Amino acid sequence: MNKQRLQQKQYQNLSPQQIQFLGLLQIPIVALEKRIEEELEDNPALEEDEQEEVILSERSFQQQNTNDFQFQIEDKSESLSDYLNQQLIAIDIDSNQQFLVNYLINSLDNNGFLHRDLHAITSDLLVNNNLDISELELSNALIILQQLEPFGVGAQNLQECLLIQLKTLHPEKHLEQKIIRDYYTPFSNKNFEYLSKHLEVNFETLKKAYSTIESLNPIPGNGFSKSANTTTYIYPDFTVTIVDGKLETVLNKSNVKPIKVSQYYQNMLKETEDSATKKFLTEKVEKATWFQSAIKKRNETLKNVFSAILTIQERYFLSGNEKDLKPMKLADIAQVINMDISTISRVSNSKYVATHFGTFKLKEIFSEAYRKDNGELISTKEIKSKLQEIIASEDKINPFTDEQLAELLGKEEYHIARRTVAKYRENLGLQTAKLRREL
C-alpha cells in the first residue's frame, strides 16, 4: 500500500532584478565597463555624471603616479591566419592553389592544427562554393601550407606536427623521425627501456634524440592571437599596497563611467500629463535609479567581502609568503559579513587583486585547513607548495611515485594519503612519476 506524506519545503524565487544584480556582482571590472556602456545606450534616463568623472580622473592620475599599477597583456600578437597569408603572397602559385591554401588556413584551429579530413573539406567546397575539387588538389595545397612557418601548421595531430618539424628543420635526424613515426606511443609514455631495445640504441643516444624532439614546438599556433586586432588585458579589481607598514586597499574603477539619473527626464516625468509618455518615463527613470543603486551596492559588497578577506589574511598580504596564508573557506567569509556563500563565490571567482608580490585571482587564496601533529592549523596550499618543491628537486631519472611523495611529506609533518597526493599533484598540473622521467 502506497503511503502518502505531507512535506513542507521552502523555495526562494529570485526576481529579475535580483538575477541582474547577481550578474553585476560576478563580472570583473573590464566587463563592468561594457555593461555600463550598454545601459547608457539603452536607457536615455541614465547618463554620465561628468562632475564625478572629473574628480575620479584626478584621483586616478594621482594613484597611477604614486602606485605601481601594472596592466598584464595576455596577447598582443597578430593572428596566425594573417601571418600565414603574408607568406602565401610571396609564393609563386596559381590563383586556384592560392584559394585552396587560404581555405585550409581558415580551417585551422587556434593551435594551428587541421583536424578535419580532406574529404569533408572537398564536400564543403562543393556545397558552399560550388567547386568540384579533388582530394589530390587539396592534398597538394596542404603540402604548400605545411611548408609555411611556423612549421607544423596544417598537421592533423601532435605526432604529425612533430614529424613535419623534424623533416623540415632536422632532415638528417633519421632516428628522431623513426621514433615519432613508428614508436610514438612508447615515446610519449617515456618507455626508455622499450625504445632502447627495439631501436638498438643506448640511453645516451636516446637522451640526445629526446632533447632534439623536446626542442620542437608542440603548438605551432601558440603566441598568435585569435584576432589580429584583439588585445586582452587583465586589470585588477583590487589593489593592495603597504603604507607605513599597514595595508591600504583600493577598489579599482579603471574606465568605469560614473552614472546618475537624468534630471531632465525626472523633470519631464513630473510635468507631463500624457499617460503613455508618463508610463514610458516612469519605466526608464525607475530602471535608471535601480541600475545606479545596483552599481553602488555592488561596490559596497566587493569592499565588504575583500575587507573580511584582508582581515583574515593580513600577514599573507604583508609578507607574500605562502606560509602566512591561513586556511580560509567561502563559508568563513560568509559568516563574518553575514552573506550567502554564493555571493562570496561570485565576488571571488572572477576578480583579480594586485599586490607587491604579484597579481592573481582572488579565489586562489581560498583553501582547506590541515592540522599538523603539533595541533597547528595550516592551509593546504602550504602542502601543495612543499609537494611542488619536492618534485622540483627530485632525481628525474628515478622520480618519486605518489606513495613515496606521501612518505616524504609525512616527514615534514604533512600526513596525507597517496590519493590526496595524486589529487594535489594534478591540481598543480604535474604529471605522474612515469611521465616525469628523464634520461
N, C-alpha and C positions, 0 to 999 in steps of 0.2 A: 504493500500500500504506500503510495507516494505521500510524503509529509509536506505540509505547507508551512512556510516560515515567513514571518514578518520581520523584515530587516530595514533599519533606518540608516541611510548614508547621507553625508553632506557633500555637495558639489559646489564648486566656485566657478561661476561663469565670468569670464573676462569680457569687459566691454571693449568695443572697437578702439576707444581712446586709451584704455589700459594696454592693449596689444601694441598700439602705436608707440606708447611711452617705453615699453619694454624693448621695442626695436631701437629707439633712440639711445637707450641705456647701453645696448650691446655694441653699437657701431663705434669704431675708433674715430679719432679727431678728423682724419682726412676724409672719411666717408660722411662725417657730420657736415663738413663744408658743402658738399654736394647736396646733401639733404636740405639744408637751409636755402641754398640757391633754388632748388626745385620748388620749395614752399613759397619763396618770394615771387617766382614766376607765376605760380598757380593762384596765389591769393593777393589781390590788389590791396586788401585791408592790412596787409603786413608789409612793412618797409624797413629799410636800413636805418639804424639810429646813428646818424652822422656825427653827432656831438660825442657820443660814447666812443665811436670809432677813432676819433682824433686822439682821445685820452689813451685808448688801448694801443694805438700806433706808437705814441711817445714812450709808453711803458715797455712795449715790445722792443723798441730800438735800444732802450737802456739795458734791458735784460740781455739782448744779444751782444752787447758790447762789454758786459761785465761777467757773463757766464759763458761756458763753453758748450754751446748748442751745436750738436753735430747731426746733420741730415745724412742718413745712411742710404746710399743709392744701391738698389738691388740690381738694376740692369740699365745700362746706358749705351749698349752697342747696337749696331744695325741688325736688321733681320737676316736670317740665313738665306731666304729666297733672294733678297736684293744682292747679297754677296755672291751667290752662285750666278745670278743673271748678269752681273758685271763681267764675270769671267767668260760667260757664254757669248757675249757680244764680240769678244776678241777671237773666237774660234771660227775657222773657215768651214762652215757647214751650210747646206741649203736651208731655205726658209721652212720646208716641211720638217726637217730634222730639228731645227731650232724650236718649232712649235711643240714637237713631241717632248723634247728635253725640258722645255719650260712647263709643259703639262705635268711631267714627272716631278719637277721641282715643287710644284704646287700641291703634289700628292704626298710629300714628305711630312712626317710628324715633327714635333718640336725638337726631338733628339736627332733628326736627320735620317731616320730610317724609313724605308718604303715597305710597309707591312702588307700591302695589297699585292696579289699576284697579277702578272701581266695580262692574263686572260680577262680578268674582271675589269681592268683599265681599258682594254680594247672594246669591251662591251659598252662601257660608259661613253667612250668616244663616238661609238656608232649611234647610241641613243641620244646623247646630249648635243653632239656636234655634227651628226650625220656623216661621220668619217669612217670609212671602212679601212682600218689599219690592221695589218697583220702583226702577230706576236713577234715575228722576226724583225720587223721595222722598229717595234717598240723596244725589243731587246738591244738593238744597235744604239738606240737613243739612250738606253740605260747605261751602256758601256761608256758613252760620252760623258754622262752625268757622273759616273764613278771615277772619272779621270780628273774631276774638278776638286779644288780644295774647299774645305778640309777633307782630306782623304778618308774614305769610309762612308761618305754620304751615299744614299741610294741602296745601302745594304738592307737585307730583309731581317737580319738579326745580328747579335753581337759577334757570333762566330764569323760570319761573312764580313762584317765590318773590320775585324782584326786581320783577316786574311787579305782583304783589299789593301790595307795599310802595309802589311808585310811585303806583298808583291810590288807595291809602288815605291816604298821607302827603303826596303831591305831585300831586293831581289836575290841577293847572294845568300840569304839566311834560309837555306833549304830545311834544316832541322826544325826551325821555328814554324815554318809553313806546314811541315808534316804534322807537327804536334797539334796545331789548330785545325788542320783539315781532317786528320784521321784519329786523333786522340783528344778531342775537345772535352769530353766528359771527365776522363781521369785528370786532365789538365785543370779543369775548373774545381775539381774536388781535391786538388793538390795531392794526388796519389803518386808521390815521387817514386816509390818502390816499383809500382806497375810500369810507369813510364821508363824508368831506368832499365828494367828487364826487357821490355818489348822493343825499345828503341836502341838497345845495346849501347848505352852511353853511361858514363859515371855521373855522380851527383854534381861534380864541379861543372861539367859541360851543361847539365840540366839547369843549374843555377844561372849560368850565363844566358841560356835560352829564355828562362823566366824573366830575367832582367830586361831583355830586349822586348818581350811581349808586354810586360807591365809598363813600359815606357810609351806604349801606344795610347791613343785617345779612344776610350770606350764609348764616348758620347760625342760624335762629331758636331752635333748641333749645340753643344754646350758653349755658353758665352755669347750667344746671339739672342736678341730679343724676339718676342713673338710678333711685335710690330715695330717697324723702323722708327716710328715717331713716338714710341711709348717709353717713358722713364718713370719708374716706380720708386717712391721714397718711403722710408719708414720715419714717421715723425712721432716722437714720444708724446704720450698723453700727459705724463707727469715728469717733472724734473726735480731731482733731489740734489741739493748742494749742501756743503758743510761750511757754515759761517761761525767763526769763533768757537769751534768745537761742538756746535749744535746743528741739527738738521733743519733745513728750510725746504719747503715744498712749494712748487708752482704747478697749478693745473693749466697746462699749455692751451692756448687758444688758436695758435697758428694764424690762418687767414679766415677764421670763422667770423662772419659778419655779425655785429651786434644788431638786434632787431627790436622793433617796437610796433604797437598797433597804431595804424594811421589815424591821426587826429582829424584829418579831413573827412575820412569815412565815418568816424564816430559822430561828427557834427552833422553829416548828411543823414545819418540814421535818426538823429533827434528831430531834424527839420522836415523830413519827407512825410507826406500824407498818403502817398500811393502804397497800397498794400503789397503789391508784387515787388516793388523796389525795397520796401521795408523788410520783406521776407528775405530777399537776396542779401541786403546789407547786414541783417541780423546774423545770418548764417556765416558770412565772411568775417565779420568782426569777432563773433564767438570763436570761430576756428583760429583766427589770428591770436586772440587772447589766450586760448588754450595752448597753442604752439609755443608762444613766448614763455608761458608759465612752465611748460614741459621741459624746455631747454634749461631754464633756471633750476628746476627740480633735478634734472639730470646732473648738472654741475655740482649741486649740493650733495647728491647721492655719491658721486665719484669722490668728492672730497672726504665725506664721512667714511667711506669704505677704505680709502687709502690712508687716512689718518689712523684708523684702527690697525691696519697692517703695519704702519710705521711705528706705532707704539709697541707692538709685539716684537718687531724685527729691528729695533733701533740699533743694537750693537752690530748687526749684519750690515746695515746701510752705512754705518760709520767706518767699519773696517774693510768690508768687501770680502772678508774671509768666510768661506762656506762653513767652517766650524762654529761660527757665531750664529748660523741660521737655525732658528728654533723650529721644532715641529709645529705645523700650523695647517689646519684644515678649513675648508669653507665654512663649516659649522661653527668654528671658533670665532670667526669674524661676524657671522650672522648673529651669534649670541651677544657679542659686545655691543653692536649697534642696533640690535633688535630688528633685524631684517630677514627676509626669506633667503634660504641658501641659494635659490635660483637667481636672485638678484645679485648676490656676491659673485656667482659664477659668470653672469653676464658682464659685470664690471671688469672682472679679472681676465676673462678669456681672450679678448682681442685688444687689450690695451698694453702699450709699451711704457716702460719707465727708464729714464736716462739718469745714470749715476756716475760718480767719479771712477767707477771700475767697470763701466760698460752699460750698454742698452740692451734690455731683454724684456720678454713678455712677463707681465705681472703674475700670470698663472704658474710660472716656473719656480716661484718661491714657496708655493704650497707643497707640503709633503707630510707623510705619515710620521708617527713617533716610533722610536725604538728605545727600549730600556736596556742599558748596559748592565754588566754584572754588579757594578757599584751603585746601581739604582738611578744613575744619571739618565735623563731623557734627552735623546738627540734626534736630529732629523735624519730620515732615511737617505736624504741627499748626501749626507756625510759618508754613509756606507757606500753609495754609488761612486762617490769621488775616490774613496780608497780602493774600490774594485777597479776603477779605471787606472789608477796609479799602479796597482799590482800587475795588471795586464800589459801596461806600457813598458814595464821593466822586466818582463818575463823573457826567458830564453825562447826565441822564436823557432828554434829548431825543434824544441820539445815544449810547446806552450801548455799552460795549465788547463786541466779539464775543469768542468764546473764543480766536481767533487773536491778537487784539490784547492780550488779557489775558496770554497766554503770552509775548508780546514784552515787556510791562511787567514781568512777574515776572522775566524774563531780565535786565532792567536792575538788578534787585535781587539778582542772582546766584542766582536760582532758575530754572534752565534745565529746564523741563518741557514736554512735548509738549502740543499742543492737546487731545488726547483725555484727557490727565491733568487738564488744567484743567477740562474738562467734568465729569469724574468728581468732582473736589473740589467744584466748584460745586454739583453735585447732592447731594453729601453734606451741604453746608451749607444745603440747601433753597432755593437761589437759582435763579431762572428764567433762561431764555435771554435774550439781548440784546433780541430782538424783543418778548418779554413784559415786559421791564423798562422799556420805553419809556414816557415820559410826555409830555404836551403842554405 
